[in-house]
Amino acid sequence: MVLDHVSGRWAVLVLTALGDGPHRFHELRARVEGVSEKMLSQTLRTLVRDGFVRRTVKPSRPPQVSYALTGLGEGVTRSLQPLFDWVRDHAGDILAAQAAHDQAAAE
């Protein structure tokens, strides 16, 4: 179950986005391209519950909520970062392979 939580599409992107320090909800939404508010909220709730992310509320009007990696979160993010980097560096190759496959399948 925990592997599903940290290896899901949005969890990997949220964890890596938090890798450079705490962020507020809307900052994360801007950094994690394509995520909906609902999915970001669900992902953060899961990561907080699993102990990978810390949610901090500053008492103000309106309350300021920020999210940061915990020690566990930093550890798993260090492990995921090389995979994330590899996918980013090879995304063009992967898309080209998919297009070639789809074209061959259509013939």
C-alpha positions as CSV (number, residue, x, y, z in Angstrom):
1,M,0.0,0.0,0.0
2,V,2.8,2.5,0.9
3,L,4.6,1.7,-2.4
4,D,1.4,2.6,-4.2
5,H,1.2,5.9,-2.3
6,V,4.8,7.0,-3.1
7,S,5.0,5.6,-6.6
8,G,1.8,7.1,-7.9
9,R,2.0,9.8,-10.6
10,W,0.9,12.7,-8.5
11,A,2.8,11.6,-5.4
12,V,6.1,11.4,-7.2
13,L,5.6,14.9,-8.6
14,V,4.5,16.4,-5.3
15,L,7.4,14.8,-3.4
16,T,9.9,16.1,-6.0
17,A,8.2,19.6,-6.0
18,L,8.7,19.7,-2.2
19,G,12.3,18.7,-2.5
20,D,13.5,22.3,-2.6
21,G,11.6,23.3,0.6
22,P,8.1,24.1,1.9
23,H,5.3,25.3,-0.3
24,R,1.8,26.4,0.1
25,F,-1.1,24.5,-1.6
26,H,-1.4,26.9,-4.6
27,E,2.4,27.0,-5.1
28,L,2.4,23.2,-5.3
29,R,-0.6,23.3,-7.7
30,A,1.4,25.6,-10.0
31,R,4.5,23.4,-9.8
32,V,2.8,20.1,-10.4
33,E,1.5,20.6,-14.0
34,G,-1.9,19.1,-14.7
35,V,-2.9,18.2,-11.2
36,S,-6.5,19.2,-10.1
37,E,-7.1,20.8,-6.7
38,K,-9.0,17.6,-5.7
39,M,-6.2,15.3,-6.7
40,L,-3.5,17.5,-5.1
41,S,-5.6,17.6,-1.9
42,Q,-6.0,13.8,-1.8
43,T,-2.4,13.2,-2.6
44,L,-1.2,15.6,0.2
45,R,-3.6,14.0,2.7
46,T,-2.2,10.6,1.9
47,L,1.4,11.7,2.1
48,V,0.8,13.5,5.4
49,R,-0.9,10.4,6.8
50,D,2.0,8.2,5.7
51,G,4.5,10.5,7.4
52,F,6.3,11.7,4.2
53,V,4.9,15.3,4.3
54,R,4.4,17.7,7.3
55,R,1.4,20.0,7.1
56,T,1.9,23.3,9.1
57,V,-0.8,25.8,9.8
58,K,0.1,29.3,10.9
59,P,-2.7,31.0,12.8
60,S,-3.6,34.0,10.8
61,R,-6.5,35.3,8.8
62,P,-6.9,33.4,6.6
63,P,-4.8,30.5,8.0
64,Q,-1.5,29.9,6.1
65,V,-1.0,26.2,5.4
66,S,2.3,25.0,4.1
67,Y,3.7,21.5,3.3
68,A,7.2,20.2,3.7
69,L,9.0,16.9,3.5
70,T,9.7,15.1,6.7
71,G,12.8,13.0,7.2
72,L,11.0,10.0,5.7
73,G,9.9,12.2,2.8
74,E,13.4,13.4,2.2
75,G,14.7,9.8,2.1
76,V,12.1,8.6,-0.4
77,T,12.5,11.7,-2.5
78,R,16.3,11.1,-2.7
79,S,15.5,7.6,-3.9
80,L,12.9,8.7,-6.5
81,Q,14.8,11.7,-7.9
82,P,17.1,9.6,-10.2
83,L,14.0,7.9,-11.7
84,F,12.2,11.3,-12.1
85,D,15.4,12.7,-13.8
86,W,15.7,9.7,-16.1
87,V,12.1,10.0,-17.2
88,R,12.4,13.7,-17.8
89,D,15.6,13.2,-19.8
90,H,14.2,10.4,-21.9
91,A,10.6,11.7,-22.3
92,G,11.2,12.5,-26.0
93,D,12.5,9.1,-26.7
94,I,9.6,7.4,-25.0
95,L,7.1,9.6,-26.9
96,A,8.8,8.7,-30.2
97,A,8.7,5.0,-29.4
98,Q,5.0,5.3,-28.6
99,A,4.3,7.1,-31.8
100,A,6.3,4.5,-33.8
101,H,4.4,1.7,-32.1
102,D,1.0,3.3,-32.7
103,Q,1.9,3.9,-36.4
104,A,3.1,0.3,-36.9
105,A,-0.1,-1.0,-35.2
106,A,-2.3,1.1,-37.5
107,E,-0.7,-0.3,-40.7
